Amino acid sequence: MGAFEALESNVRSYSRSFPAIFSRARGSIMLTEDGRELIDFLSGAGALNYGHNNHQIKAAIAEYLASDAVVHGLDMATPAKREFMQTFNSVILRERNLQYRFQFTGPTGANAIEAALKLSRKVTGRQNIISFTHGYHGMSLGAIAASGNGFYRTGSGASLSGATFMPYDGYLGSAFDTADYLRKLLMDESSGIDCPAAILVETVQGEGGINVAGKEWLQSIQSIAKNVGALFIVDDIQMGCGRTGDFFSFEFASLSPDIVVLSKSLSGYGLPLSMLLIKEELDAWRPGEYTGTFRGNNLAFVSATAALNLYWRSQTFSQEVRRMGELMRRRLEAIASGHRNSFAVRGRGMVLGFHCQIAEIAEATVRKSFEKGLIIERCGPIDQVIKFLPALTIDTETLDKGIEIFDESLAEALK
Ligand SMILES: *Cc1c(COP(=O)(O)O)cnc(C)c1O
């Protein structure tokens, strides 16, 4: 790791958690330069829902590159963009009775969050954003102002403003309905909470510790937003693109967000691509009012279209994600109940958190897992939750093998 220690900033993080030099990858397996083979339950933090170097998607990109088609196009019109928009519209939106306009933002999730917040403020003429405890929305100043994590907030070095934090579903225990609390505060003009431009929410908090919001709670939050004239924004950057079983993580609650934010697995290949879905009547941008050099990654349009065609034209993939998710959940619950510690398993679809309560147990388990050939990370406010995020395309055998490694590592960590 010499070159990395000598040349790369101290800020590097994943290369510390997973000290190896990764040279090749396919599906759910990563190979290191010195010939180790590891199972990947991290999946690029959610950017690789269809696995590494997915062969069928790669074929589409390779063909596109070979033809000298436009790769960088600012936001010019290209056949690749047209095909992506038409495919997304027919395969995803029309099938779900949803109607949105697309806004392609800069390439990162944080870029898209910034655009969503800007648009909300522009449309409503208000400043305040309601966001939730333990929420995570990215590293830029507007996004981090709406994120809970104290380590990142301090690291920003700026005075963060413009957001008011409310307790997420379950934050005050299962008996306390935090949506009621939010409603009461927002209906009371003298509560001290400024009328919000938007309410920004994740349906399952990824970085925040795999906290799962209930259907009724999400429906309440949506109706509160409507009642106070705020935009309802779902940050589906990590939980979208099939992670919870449906394409959008909010389908199970039949929500109709004003803005949906997508990134991470949208391109289907780990290429940067971010976009907002905006309700037509809220598309208040003037031409060119939001810009950016990298809003037209045509290679990513091509891979994204290929992924939609491959996995979303029928119900089969969704059903398979749900089935594999149930399999994972049963295995993890059995492991949890085999120990005297108070472990809990939470999540939806193929995103599951193994809550260790004690950070040291999670840390030791993840470290031992890596030694035994499994890449898996931690999340939550004190990194006490082990996060299972395998590719949605993983086969049962590899999934089982990964969970076995985790099981053994946990047992050793508890010794
Ligand atoms: C990863 C993530 C972001 C930020 O995306 P970047 O591409 O890292 O800027 C925002 N929101 C959620 C829910 C995320 O998981």
The ligand as an SDF file (V2000), in Angstrom:
LIG
                    3D

 15 15  0  0  0  0  0  0  0  0999 V2000
  -24.5630    8.2090   -1.5580 C   0  0  0  0  0  0  0  0  0  0  0  0
  -25.7220    9.0240   -1.1860 C   0  0  0  0  0  0  0  0  0  0  0  0
  -25.7920   10.3900   -1.4900 C   0  0  0  0  0  0  0  0  0  0  0  0
  -24.6370   11.1440   -2.1120 C   0  0  0  0  0  0  0  0  0  0  0  0
  -24.2420   10.6550   -3.3450 O   0  0  0  0  0  0  0  0  0  0  0  0
  -22.7660   11.0510   -3.8860 P   0  0  0  0  0  0  0  0  0  0  0  0
  -22.7200   10.4880   -5.2680 O   0  0  0  0  0  0  0  0  0  0  0  0
  -21.7940   10.3580   -2.9680 O   0  0  0  0  0  0  0  0  0  0  0  0
  -22.6410   12.5090   -3.8340 O   0  0  0  0  0  0  0  0  0  0  0  0
  -26.9590   11.0710   -1.1700 C   0  0  0  0  0  0  0  0  0  0  0  0
  -28.0020   10.4530   -0.5920 N   0  0  0  0  0  0  0  0  0  0  0  0
  -27.9710    9.1410   -0.2810 C   0  0  0  0  0  0  0  0  0  0  0  0
  -29.1610    8.5060    0.3350 C   0  0  0  0  0  0  0  0  0  0  0  0
  -26.8300    8.3880   -0.5580 C   0  0  0  0  0  0  0  0  0  0  0  0
  -26.7810    7.1000   -0.2230 O   0  0  0  0  0  0  0  0  0  0  0  0
  1  2  1  0
  2  3  1  0
  2 14  2  0
  3  4  1  0
  3 10  2  0
  4  5  1  0
  5  6  1  0
  6  7  2  0
  6  8  1  0
  6  9  1  0
 10 11  1  0
 11 12  2  0
 12 13  1  0
 12 14  1  0
 14 15  1  0
M  END
$$$$
